[in-house]
Amino acid sequence: MLLLRSSLAALLLGVLSVYPLGADASSEKAKDLARIEQKGLKSAGAERLKELIEQPAVAAGGIQYSRSWIDKQPKASGSAQWRCLAEALYFEARGETVKGQFAVAEVIMNRVKSGRFPGTACAVINQGTGKKYQCQFTYTCDGHAEVIAEPKAFARVGKIARYTLDGKAPKLTEGATHYHTTAVRPKWAKVYTRTAKIGVHLFYRHTWRSASN
């Protein structure tokens, strides 16, 4: 809404010079100002107003949490670590918002840096794989083939993975090392510190007590 107000202020700049706001402003002048403001809003056009309202916030590094923005970024590629992170985002969070996908990528990298999990993205993602439903990321041990059937969605998360690995992604989760969707309530969520809610995911920082992963 701040962006909307700032943009509309330009439309109303002339109005304020004609009717300076003050304690002694008359009721009639106030009505005139309201009429002129309404006219200014109409002159902006419905499409422009919609654009102003829906314009995504710009995060650090110029990142915008919108599909239109991420789709315009250069195609991403990289090492095995990039591939692992991109695949995790695809299978774990491709239905999430762009911001939510950045947050899931952040959790994975928080684990890498924590010292309490394996030291690479691939190792973190594949921890426990081979034991059905006992792995850290379900898609790696659910018994189903991992097929990337939506190339556009994979291209998008690949860019998010690249930004994250390059250290260009803003911090969103306050050091979270765990997350779950709002559709489930794992026992560990009761003892971990909840740090954020983004889209359909809740994020937590491990308190390193007695709860298991």
C-alpha positions as a Python dict, from the first residue, in 0.01 Angstrom:
ca = {
    (1, 'M'): (0, 0, 0),
    (2, 'L'): (296, 234, 52),
    (3, 'L'): (383, 198, -314),
    (4, 'L'): (25, 277, -410),
    (5, 'R'): (9, 585, -191),
    (6, 'S'): (344, 712, -320),
    (7, 'S'): (240, 674, -681),
    (8, 'L'): (-98, 835, -631),
    (9, 'A'): (67, 1123, -451),
    (10, 'A'): (208, 1236, -784),
    (11, 'L'): (-144, 1252, -925),
    (12, 'L'): (-256, 1474, -640),
    (13, 'L'): (47, 1703, -617),
    (14, 'G'): (-128, 1988, -793),
    (15, 'V'): (-428, 1957, -565),
    (16, 'L'): (-222, 2014, -253),
    (17, 'S'): (-73, 2333, -393),
    (18, 'V'): (-421, 2471, -456),
    (19, 'Y'): (-565, 2360, -123),
    (20, 'P'): (-285, 2349, 139),
    (21, 'L'): (-391, 2131, 428),
    (22, 'G'): (-414, 2310, 762),
    (23, 'A'): (-619, 2334, 1077),
    (24, 'D'): (-840, 2607, 926),
    (25, 'A'): (-923, 2420, 605),
    (26, 'S'): (-1290, 2470, 539),
    (27, 'S'): (-1541, 2191, 504),
    (28, 'E'): (-1613, 2301, 149),
    (29, 'K'): (-1245, 2285, 52),
    (30, 'A'): (-1223, 1937, 202),
    (31, 'K'): (-1515, 1826, -14),
    (32, 'D'): (-1354, 1978, -321),
    (33, 'L'): (-1030, 1798, -241),
    (34, 'A'): (-1214, 1467, -207),
    (35, 'R'): (-1385, 1519, -543),
    (36, 'I'): (-1057, 1600, -715),
    (37, 'E'): (-888, 1300, -553),
    (38, 'Q'): (-1163, 1074, -676),
    (39, 'K'): (-1124, 1217, -1025),
    (40, 'G'): (-748, 1156, -1005),
    (41, 'L'): (-802, 794, -908),
    (42, 'K'): (-1033, 742, -1205),
    (43, 'S'): (-787, 906, -1443),
    (44, 'A'): (-516, 661, -1337),
    (45, 'G'): (-720, 381, -1492),
    (46, 'A'): (-816, 44, -1351),
    (47, 'E'): (-517, -140, -1498),
    (48, 'R'): (-265, 109, -1358),
    (49, 'L'): (-422, 95, -1012),
    (50, 'K'): (-413, -285, -1023),
    (51, 'E'): (-47, -273, -1122),
    (52, 'L'): (34, -39, -833),
    (53, 'I'): (-150, -254, -580),
    (54, 'E'): (1, -583, -697),
    (55, 'Q'): (356, -459, -748),
    (56, 'P'): (575, -695, -544),
    (57, 'A'): (808, -567, -276),
    (58, 'V'): (1171, -544, -379),
    (59, 'A'): (1403, -734, -144),
    (60, 'A'): (1777, -698, -99),
    (61, 'G'): (1971, -740, -420),
    (62, 'G'): (1672, -634, -628),
    (63, 'I'): (1496, -967, -586),
    (64, 'Q'): (1119, -961, -631),
    (65, 'Y'): (909, -1244, -497),
    (66, 'S'): (698, -1294, -808),
    (67, 'R'): (691, -1552, -1083),
    (68, 'S'): (698, -1284, -1350),
    (69, 'W'): (1025, -1150, -1208),
    (70, 'I'): (1196, -1484, -1160),
    (71, 'D'): (1090, -1598, -1509),
    (72, 'K'): (1275, -1299, -1658),
    (73, 'Q'): (1604, -1391, -1493),
    (74, 'P'): (1877, -1573, -1690),
    (75, 'K'): (1861, -1949, -1710),
    (76, 'A'): (2045, -2111, -1420),
    (77, 'S'): (2281, -2405, -1415),
    (78, 'G'): (2551, -2539, -1190),
    (79, 'S'): (2721, -2825, -1011),
    (80, 'A'): (2571, -3131, -848),
    (81, 'Q'): (2493, -2921, -539),
    (82, 'W'): (2287, -2682, -751),
    (83, 'R'): (2104, -2974, -909),
    (84, 'C'): (2024, -3129, -571),
    (85, 'L'): (1889, -2801, -434),
    (86, 'A'): (1685, -2731, -747),
    (87, 'E'): (1534, -3080, -737),
    (88, 'A'): (1448, -3044, -368),
    (89, 'L'): (1268, -2718, -438),
    (90, 'Y'): (1086, -2874, -732),
    (91, 'F'): (960, -3179, -545),
    (92, 'E'): (910, -3013, -207),
    (93, 'A'): (786, -2664, -293),
    (94, 'R'): (701, -2610, -658),
    (95, 'G'): (340, -2529, -564),
    (96, 'E'): (457, -2261, -319),
    (97, 'T'): (499, -1892, -385),
    (98, 'V'): (839, -1771, -504),
    (99, 'K'): (901, -1633, -155),
    (100, 'G'): (812, -1970, -5),
    (101, 'Q'): (1054, -2144, -240),
    (102, 'F'): (1332, -1908, -137),
    (103, 'A'): (1249, -1988, 226),
    (104, 'V'): (1269, -2365, 174),
    (105, 'A'): (1604, -2323, -1),
    (106, 'E'): (1722, -2117, 296),
    (107, 'V'): (1629, -2395, 540),
    (108, 'I'): (1835, -2646, 346),
    (109, 'M'): (2137, -2417, 344),
    (110, 'N'): (2086, -2337, 715),
    (111, 'R'): (2125, -2710, 778),
    (112, 'V'): (2441, -2722, 569),
    (113, 'K'): (2590, -2442, 779),
    (114, 'S'): (2464, -2562, 1117),
    (115, 'G'): (2728, -2827, 1191),
    (116, 'R'): (2452, -3063, 1310),
    (117, 'F'): (2362, -3189, 964),
    (118, 'P'): (2572, -3306, 669),
    (119, 'G'): (2795, -3041, 515),
    (120, 'T'): (2660, -3018, 160),
    (121, 'A'): (2322, -2953, 5),
    (122, 'C'): (2311, -3297, -157),
    (123, 'A'): (2400, -3472, 169),
    (124, 'V'): (2141, -3274, 366),
    (125, 'I'): (1868, -3347, 112),
    (126, 'N'): (1948, -3718, 90),
    (127, 'Q'): (1995, -3775, 465),
    (128, 'G'): (1808, -4092, 558),
    (129, 'T'): (1731, -4187, 199),
    (130, 'G'): (1688, -4562, 164),
    (131, 'K'): (1467, -4595, 470),
    (132, 'K'): (1111, -4554, 350),
    (133, 'Y'): (945, -4252, 511),
    (134, 'Q'): (1237, -4206, 750),
    (135, 'C'): (1428, -3957, 538),
    (136, 'Q'): (1444, -3582, 588),
    (137, 'F'): (1283, -3496, 254),
    (138, 'T'): (995, -3729, 173),
    (139, 'Y'): (1035, -3732, -203),
    (140, 'T'): (1373, -3905, -164),
    (141, 'C'): (1227, -4209, 13),
    (142, 'D'): (859, -4239, -82),
    (143, 'G'): (921, -4513, -335),
    (144, 'H'): (809, -4302, -632),
    (145, 'A'): (1028, -4218, -928),
    (146, 'E'): (1151, -3860, -930),
    (147, 'V'): (1027, -3729, -1265),
    (148, 'I'): (1049, -3363, -1358),
    (149, 'A'): (734, -3325, -1564),
    (150, 'E'): (709, -2944, -1550),
    (151, 'P'): (1019, -2794, -1716),
    (152, 'K'): (908, -2436, -1660),
    (153, 'A'): (862, -2493, -1287),
    (154, 'F'): (1203, -2659, -1269),
    (155, 'A'): (1365, -2370, -1454),
    (156, 'R'): (1212, -2133, -1200),
    (157, 'V'): (1333, -2320, -892),
    (158, 'G'): (1671, -2364, -1058),
    (159, 'K'): (1710, -1987, -1058),
    (160, 'I'): (1609, -1970, -692),
    (161, 'A'): (1865, -2240, -612),
    (162, 'R'): (2132, -2041, -796),
    (163, 'Y'): (2054, -1719, -606),
    (164, 'T'): (2062, -1911, -278),
    (165, 'L'): (2390, -2092, -339),
    (166, 'D'): (2550, -1766, -456),
    (167, 'G'): (2451, -1598, -128),
    (168, 'K'): (2230, -1343, -304),
    (169, 'A'): (1899, -1445, -146),
    (170, 'P'): (1762, -1232, 143),
    (171, 'K'): (1713, -1407, 478),
    (172, 'L'): (1351, -1496, 546),
    (173, 'T'): (1331, -1760, 821),
    (174, 'E'): (1547, -1634, 1111),
    (175, 'G'): (1776, -1935, 1098),
    (176, 'A'): (1509, -2203, 1056),
    (177, 'T'): (1632, -2560, 1012),
    (178, 'H'): (1290, -2727, 987),
    (179, 'Y'): (956, -2665, 821),
    (180, 'H'): (625, -2835, 756),
    (181, 'T'): (308, -2755, 569),
    (182, 'T'): (0, -2626, 747),
    (183, 'A'): (-172, -2956, 659),
    (184, 'V'): (30, -3153, 917),
    (185, 'R'): (131, -3116, 1283),
    (186, 'P'): (452, -3303, 1358),
    (187, 'K'): (537, -3368, 1723),
    (188, 'W'): (867, -3182, 1700),
    (189, 'A'): (686, -2857, 1619),
    (190, 'K'): (575, -2838, 1984),
    (191, 'V'): (929, -2796, 2115),
    (192, 'Y'): (1102, -2610, 1832),
    (193, 'T'): (1092, -2231, 1801),
    (194, 'R'): (860, -2117, 1526),
    (195, 'T'): (1022, -1837, 1328),
    (196, 'A'): (802, -1768, 1025),
    (197, 'K'): (495, -1856, 823),
    (198, 'I'): (531, -1817, 448),
    (199, 'G'): (262, -1947, 217),
    (200, 'V'): (155, -2294, 330),
    (201, 'H'): (478, -2362, 521),
    (202, 'L'): (564, -2299, 886),
    (203, 'F'): (932, -2259, 973),
    (204, 'Y'): (1114, -2353, 1294),
    (205, 'R'): (1454, -2317, 1451),
    (206, 'H'): (1574, -2633, 1627),
    (207, 'T'): (1611, -2588, 2004),
    (208, 'W'): (1832, -2900, 2019),
    (209, 'R'): (1643, -3055, 2304),
    (210, 'S'): (1509, -3409, 2300),
    (211, 'A'): (1281, -3396, 1995),
    (212, 'S'): (1382, -3604, 1698),
    (213, 'N'): (1398, -3476, 1341),
}
